[in-house]
Amino acid sequence: MRGTITTRHVLLHSFTIVRHFGPSAYWRCLRAVILRRETTFLECVATRFVN
């Protein structure tokens, strides 16, 4: 399983991401998509807990 996020997933599930993880997690996902950075969804959402 690769586990990378795609533009399609981020856009289709934007309401769910914001509702469950907050707007900052959504913006991190969007930034990863815009910068074409290969990352996992967990890395985008859990960044604030790791640092």
N, C-alpha and C positions, 0 to 999 in steps of 0.2 A: 504494500500500500504506500503510495507516494505521500499523500496527505497535504499537498500544497493547495493554497487557495487560488481560485480563479476569479477573474473579473465578473463572470456570470454569477458565481455563488455570492460574492459580496453584494452585488446589486440586487439579486433576487431575494436575498435574505436580510436586507438592510434593517428592516423593522425589528426582526427577531434579534439581530446582533445588538442593536441599540437598546432594546428592551431588557435583554438578559445580561449584557456585558457593559453597557454604557456607551455614550457618544465618543469618549476618548478611544475606546477599543475599535469602534467603527472607523474613526479617522486614521488610526494606525493601519487598519486593513486597507483603507483607500490609498494611503500613502505607499504601502507596499505594492499595490496594483499599479499606481501611477509611475512609480520608479522601476517597475518591472523586476522587483526583487522576489526571488523564489524563497518562500517562507511557508511555514505551516500556520494554520489558524490558531493553534494553541500558542505559538510564539507571539502572534499579534495581540492576543487577548491577555496573556499572562505577563507581558513585559513589565507592567508596573509592580507585579509581585516579585519578580526576579531581582530587580535592581534594589 
